[in-house]
Structure formats: structure tokens, C-alpha cells
Amino acid sequence: MSESEFLRLTIETVVKLNREEEYWVVYDLDQFGGDSKVCGIRSLDSESPKYGRISLSNYQFWQIVGKRR
């Protein structure tokens, strides 16, 4: 995704890593507070919950897939 797409992410946006098939959903837009620009994500189809982050240092490795209803 581009930097402008990253900055416009919203809760419930579905993303995935480039060249991977695991899907994640954005659940937090400011993980550390204070306008940190770090989004919290969690895996969609995992038997045990997995969590991650998208930030200004790694957004280019992710792509937006859609929106969860």
C-alpha cells in the first residue's frame, strides 16, 4: 500500500502481506497513543489469535484487500 493509503486506514479494513495468503483486520488506529501512526492488526482465520502492527516503517509490505462487514 502507499503512504496515503496507510494514513487513511480505518477500523475493520482487511489487509494482507504481499505474496502471502493470511488475512488480517485493523482493530486499532493508534496503538501507542499520541498520534503514533501505528495500527494494530489481528489475524482473521487463525485458531489462536495472532497480532501485529502496521507502521510508517512497514506499510509498503502490506496491501488492502477490502472491508470487513
PyRosetta script that sets phi, psi and omega in degrees:
from pyrosetta import init, pose_from_sequence

init()
pose = pose_from_sequence("MSESEFLRLTIETVVKLNREEEYWVVYDLDQFGGDSKVCGIRSLDSESPKYGRISLSNYQFWQIVGKRR")
pose.set_psi(1, 159.3)
pose.set_omega(1, 178.6)
pose.set_phi(2, -86.1)
pose.set_psi(2, 167.9)
pose.set_omega(2, 178.7)
pose.set_phi(3, -62.6)
pose.set_psi(3, -39.8)
pose.set_omega(3, 179.9)
pose.set_phi(4, -66.1)
pose.set_psi(4, -36.3)
pose.set_omega(4, 175.5)
pose.set_phi(5, -65.2)
pose.set_psi(5, -42.4)
pose.set_omega(5, 178.2)
pose.set_phi(6, -59.5)
pose.set_psi(6, -45.4)
pose.set_omega(6, -178.2)
pose.set_phi(7, -68.0)
pose.set_psi(7, -17.4)
pose.set_omega(7, 178.6)
pose.set_phi(8, -103.4)
pose.set_psi(8, 9.1)
pose.set_omega(8, 178.7)
pose.set_phi(9, -56.8)
pose.set_psi(9, 146.9)
pose.set_omega(9, 177.0)
pose.set_phi(10, -128.6)
pose.set_psi(10, 162.4)
pose.set_omega(10, 175.9)
pose.set_phi(11, -57.8)
pose.set_psi(11, 142.4)
pose.set_omega(11, 179.2)
pose.set_phi(12, 77.1)
pose.set_psi(12, 8.9)
pose.set_omega(12, 172.7)
pose.set_phi(13, -75.1)
pose.set_psi(13, 134.4)
pose.set_omega(13, 179.7)
pose.set_phi(14, -97.0)
pose.set_psi(14, 131.8)
pose.set_omega(14, -178.4)
pose.set_phi(15, -132.4)
pose.set_psi(15, 165.0)
pose.set_omega(15, 172.2)
pose.set_phi(16, -149.8)
pose.set_psi(16, 155.1)
pose.set_omega(16, 175.0)
pose.set_phi(17, -69.7)
pose.set_psi(17, 144.4)
pose.set_omega(17, 175.1)
pose.set_phi(18, -55.4)
pose.set_psi(18, 135.8)
pose.set_omega(18, 177.2)
pose.set_phi(19, 66.5)
pose.set_psi(19, 15.6)
pose.set_omega(19, 175.6)
pose.set_phi(20, -119.1)
pose.set_psi(20, 161.1)
pose.set_omega(20, -179.2)
pose.set_phi(21, -112.5)
pose.set_psi(21, 6.4)
pose.set_omega(21, 178.4)
pose.set_phi(22, -87.9)
pose.set_psi(22, 133.1)
pose.set_omega(22, -176.7)
pose.set_phi(23, -104.4)
pose.set_psi(23, 144.4)
pose.set_omega(23, -177.5)
pose.set_phi(24, -129.2)
pose.set_psi(24, 155.5)
pose.set_omega(24, 177.6)
pose.set_phi(25, -124.8)
pose.set_psi(25, 138.5)
pose.set_omega(25, 178.1)
pose.set_phi(26, -75.1)
pose.set_psi(26, 126.3)
pose.set_omega(26, 178.6)
pose.set_phi(27, -120.6)
pose.set_psi(27, -11.0)
pose.set_omega(27, -179.1)
pose.set_phi(28, -148.3)
pose.set_psi(28, 130.5)
pose.set_omega(28, -176.8)
pose.set_phi(29, -94.6)
pose.set_psi(29, -15.0)
pose.set_omega(29, -177.3)
pose.set_phi(30, -142.2)
pose.set_psi(30, 74.5)
pose.set_omega(30, -171.4)
pose.set_phi(31, -54.4)
pose.set_psi(31, -36.0)
pose.set_omega(31, -174.4)
pose.set_phi(32, -111.2)
pose.set_psi(32, 2.2)
pose.set_omega(32, -179.2)
pose.set_phi(33, 72.8)
pose.set_psi(33, 173.3)
pose.set_omega(33, 177.7)
pose.set_phi(34, 64.6)
pose.set_psi(34, 32.1)
pose.set_omega(34, -179.6)
pose.set_phi(35, 59.1)
pose.set_psi(35, 48.4)
pose.set_omega(35, -175.3)
pose.set_phi(36, -71.5)
pose.set_psi(36, -18.6)
pose.set_omega(36, -178.0)
pose.set_phi(37, 58.8)
pose.set_psi(37, 38.0)
pose.set_omega(37, 175.6)
pose.set_phi(38, -122.8)
pose.set_psi(38, 116.0)
pose.set_omega(38, -178.2)
pose.set_phi(39, -94.9)
pose.set_psi(39, 135.4)
pose.set_omega(39, 175.3)
pose.set_phi(40, -87.5)
pose.set_psi(40, 136.9)
pose.set_omega(40, 178.5)
pose.set_phi(41, -130.1)
pose.set_psi(41, 154.3)
pose.set_omega(41, 174.7)
pose.set_phi(42, -135.9)
pose.set_psi(42, 149.5)
pose.set_omega(42, -178.1)
pose.set_phi(43, -68.2)
pose.set_psi(43, 147.4)
pose.set_omega(43, -178.7)
pose.set_phi(44, -86.9)
pose.set_psi(44, -47.2)
pose.set_omega(44, -171.9)
pose.set_phi(45, -118.7)
pose.set_psi(45, 61.0)
pose.set_omega(45, -179.7)
pose.set_phi(46, -122.7)
pose.set_psi(46, 140.8)
pose.set_omega(46, 179.7)
pose.set_phi(47, -68.4)
pose.set_psi(47, -33.7)
pose.set_omega(47, 173.1)
pose.set_phi(48, -117.0)
pose.set_psi(48, 135.7)
pose.set_omega(48, -175.2)
pose.set_phi(49, -59.3)
pose.set_psi(49, 135.9)
pose.set_omega(49, 174.4)
pose.set_phi(50, -123.7)
pose.set_psi(50, 141.9)
pose.set_omega(50, -177.4)
pose.set_phi(51, -126.5)
pose.set_psi(51, 154.6)
pose.set_omega(51, 178.5)
pose.set_phi(52, -154.8)
pose.set_psi(52, -173.5)
pose.set_omega(52, -179.4)
pose.set_phi(53, -140.8)
pose.set_psi(53, 146.3)
pose.set_omega(53, 170.2)
pose.set_phi(54, -118.3)
pose.set_psi(54, 130.9)
pose.set_omega(54, -176.8)
pose.set_phi(55, -138.6)
pose.set_psi(55, -179.0)
pose.set_omega(55, 177.8)
pose.set_phi(56, -63.5)
pose.set_psi(56, -17.5)
pose.set_omega(56, -179.1)
pose.set_phi(57, -92.8)
pose.set_psi(57, -8.0)
pose.set_omega(57, -179.1)
pose.set_phi(58, -139.1)
pose.set_psi(58, 6.1)
pose.set_omega(58, -177.0)
pose.set_phi(59, -58.0)
pose.set_psi(59, -30.2)
pose.set_omega(59, -176.0)
pose.set_phi(60, -66.7)
pose.set_psi(60, -14.2)
pose.set_omega(60, 179.4)
pose.set_phi(61, -89.6)
pose.set_psi(61, -4.1)
pose.set_omega(61, -175.5)
pose.set_phi(62, -111.9)
pose.set_psi(62, 155.0)
pose.set_omega(62, 173.5)
pose.set_phi(63, -134.3)
pose.set_psi(63, 145.8)
pose.set_omega(63, 178.4)
pose.set_phi(64, -81.0)
pose.set_psi(64, 131.3)
pose.set_omega(64, -177.7)
pose.set_phi(65, -104.3)
pose.set_psi(65, -36.1)
pose.set_omega(65, -178.7)
pose.set_phi(66, 171.2)
pose.set_psi(66, -157.3)
pose.set_omega(66, -178.2)
pose.set_phi(67, -127.7)
pose.set_psi(67, 134.8)
pose.set_omega(67, 177.6)
pose.set_phi(68, -81.8)
pose.set_psi(68, 140.1)
pose.set_omega(68, -177.2)
pose.set_phi(69, -92.2)
pose.dump_pdb("model.pdb")
